[in-house]
Amino acid sequence: MIGTDAVGSDHDFDSSKEEFAPGDRSRLWESHRVGTDLEYYQIEKLTRLAQLPSRGFIVACFPTKLARASAGWVRPVAIFGL
């Protein structure tokens, strides 16, 4: 699982648009294609990451089920003192 406080781990939209303009699809939505070969979970737009310690916690993610969707939102929770 990877998580970020940004809208994603891909290039920003302006950079992606410039790279895609000449037809180079190899760098378009790179992080989303990682799941083609290796299953992983990507969580975006996380908040309050600066409040987490550098170690000593785990993260549990409680998903919301959406019919016929390939993505959805979760409620990530940091659990301390384990």
C-alpha positions in Angstrom: 0.0 0.0 0.0 1.2 3.5 -0.8 -0.3 6.7 0.4 0.2 10.4 -0.4 -1.3 13.7 0.7 -1.4 14.8 -2.9 -4.1 14.1 -5.5 -1.9 11.2 -6.7 1.6 10.0 -7.2 1.7 10.6 -10.9 3.1 13.7 -12.5 1.1 16.8 -12.2 -1.5 17.4 -14.9 0.4 20.1 -16.7 3.6 18.0 -17.0 1.6 15.0 -18.0 -0.1 17.0 -20.8 3.2 18.2 -22.1 4.7 14.7 -22.1 1.6 13.2 -23.7 1.4 15.8 -26.4 4.0 14.1 -28.7 2.2 10.8 -28.1 4.5 9.3 -25.4 2.1 7.2 -23.4 4.9 5.6 -21.3 4.8 8.3 -18.7 1.0 8.9 -18.6 -0.5 7.8 -15.3 2.6 5.8 -14.4 1.6 4.9 -10.8 -1.8 3.6 -11.9 -0.1 1.1 -14.3 2.0 -0.4 -11.5 -1.1 -2.5 -10.6 -0.8 -4.3 -14.0 2.1 -6.4 -12.8 1.9 -6.1 -9.0 -1.3 -5.7 -7.0 -1.2 -2.7 -4.6 -3.4 -0.2 -3.0 -3.0 3.5 -3.6 -4.5 6.0 -1.2 -4.6 9.7 -2.2 -5.4 13.0 -0.5 -4.5 11.9 3.0 -4.4 14.6 5.7 -2.6 15.1 9.0 0.4 13.0 8.0 2.7 15.4 9.9 1.0 14.3 13.1 2.2 10.7 12.7 5.3 9.4 14.4 8.1 8.1 12.1 7.3 4.5 13.4 5.3 2.6 16.0 1.9 2.5 14.3 -0.1 0.6 11.8 -2.7 1.8 9.4 -6.2 0.2 9.0 -8.3 1.2 6.0 -12.1 0.8 6.1 -13.4 0.8 2.6 -16.7 2.0 1.2 -18.3 -0.4 -1.3 -19.3 1.0 -4.6 -21.2 -1.1 -7.2 -19.4 -1.6 -10.5 -16.4 0.6 -9.5 -12.7 0.0 -9.8 -12.0 2.6 -7.0 -13.6 4.1 -4.0 -12.8 5.9 -0.8 -11.6 4.6 2.5 -11.4 5.9 6.1 -7.7 5.4 7.0 -7.0 5.1 10.7 -3.6 5.1 12.4 -3.4 2.8 15.4 -0.7 3.5 18.0 0.8 1.5 20.8 0.9 -2.0 19.3 
